[in-house]
């Protein structure tokens, strides 16, 4: 039942997310079309069978004298398949229009107005992102200070001289106040070779130090790249000691004699230094006898432990990404309390927040374009393309985490939708704008035969992208 509830929550979160994004996008087309005097026949959120429909009022701008076609306003529809939407306008796709209705037809409007109507959809997505970021920055964005924990001495960061307690205050000359900002700047360098500039300041010093980290085809083709861990960096908040916090009454840990507060220091003679290391060993050794050494109130104790096989609510074994069963002992971690100075709240005045929102929208738009370029060049894996299943999962997770995280996810998805729609691919808004640009230069409309070929070619590209997205979703799921 818990799994079903989680799936339903994710689906609802996805429907809300896509509903907001598609509505804003299509309303951009609709609003500018009405302002240009184009008659909008249908405004649909979703495709397929209508679930709900109603008629709007007749607009004076698109109603001519003795015009029987204007006795009813735009038909608004919510359809069954929520993966997009459309605005159907009179005279769209060069359809024939009677002489008395040409003044209200899309294909009889000046080139500048047609371009404005097409561009209004992506523009609405960018405006939505700015609005969302503006609200976020005014209300305050919370994050953790980018202070480094353990460093692998042989890793790129370790070789460059990064040390425990260093705070990363800038990456490639861009200020970084939280780990989110550090990861964002690191993602910009995926697949690249060269030098990564990092400025750090140790918590025990007032002096900043510039470090140069060498990159060589960094995380080239990686799926879900760990940009921080791959440099050998463990954030200090993840540097959690292997200390038992709570025990399940029927778990193997309690049966073996573990107590809350026990610090795990070794397994089968090998030392344990972090909770993640402890969990990894447990998961890899189901139904395997282990000798565990713990420190309890200053004394060292040896215990025998045999992890059980982790099972779901129906009693079926659960498998890891390697296809093997996972161990489970029924013990939780005792989380350390972070000092207040580790928690950063970034808050701006309304004017400053708007400036930050515009800058954030611009930077994320550029990032999406660069990511597309890197995928085409093979510097980033196409496995990073996500479809509706992954979107549903992330939407559910961010909605569960809180309004701030959901708004941030909604903003970046809105930017992605805006950028993708501006790509010069026929069937997308960018494809139409590309045609209009050619028309503006040649003073001639693109021949219908060329447009039909472009339509088929564009549909083939979009179908290929959707296939990759669904394939990636299913791979992540199974």
Secondary structure, 3 states (H helix, E strand, C coil): CHHHHHHHHHHHHHHHHHHHHHHHHHHHHHHHHHHCCCCEEEEEEEEEEEEEEEECCCCHHHCCCCCHHHCCCCEEEEEEEEEEEEEEECCHHHCCCCHHHHHHCHHHCCHHHHHHHHHHHHHHHHHHHHHHHHHHHHHCEEEECCEEEEECCCCHHHHHCCCCCEEEEEECCEECCCHHHHHHHHHCCCCCCEEEEEEEEECCCCCEEEEEEEECCCCCCCCCCCCCHHHCEEEHHHCCCCEEEEECCCCHHHHHCCCCCCEEEEECCEECCCHHHHHHHHHHCCCCEEEEEEEECCEEEEEEEECEECECCCCCECECCCCCECEECCEEECCCCCCHHHEEEECCCHHHHHHHHHHHHHHHHHHHHHHHHHHHHCCCCHHHCCCHHHHHHHHHHHHHHCHHHHHHHHHHHHHHHHHHHCCCCCCCHHHHHHHHHHHHHHCCCCCHHHHHHHHHHHHHHHHHHHHHHHHHHHHHHC
